[in-house]
Amino acid sequence: MEQEVIETKQHDVRYSWVSTSRFLFYLEVFAMVAFLVGGSYGLYTHRYKGHPKVSIPDNTLYSPKYK
């Protein structure tokens, strides 16, 4: 009976704090890397692609040109 309880304690999350904390550490590292890569990819795909060619009316220039 005592042998049976010890075997189940090794596989139970409540009794095996070392394996649980290791699992949670790796899960946290994976989540942080996933968010970092995902955020970087999102910023890369929605980056500013340069100045567009905008036509400015002549009457709104610093020295306006009227007809």
C-alpha angles and dihedrals in degrees: 000000000000091000090054093054092050093052093052092047091060092058098040119098093217093059102035104067094164097059091040094053091046090052092048091048093053091044090053092048091049091049093049092048091047092051092046093050092043093049093047091049091049092051091047094052093047096042124138107268100199142278115321119223104255122186111224119204114243094233092061098055123111089258101030123215114216128194 
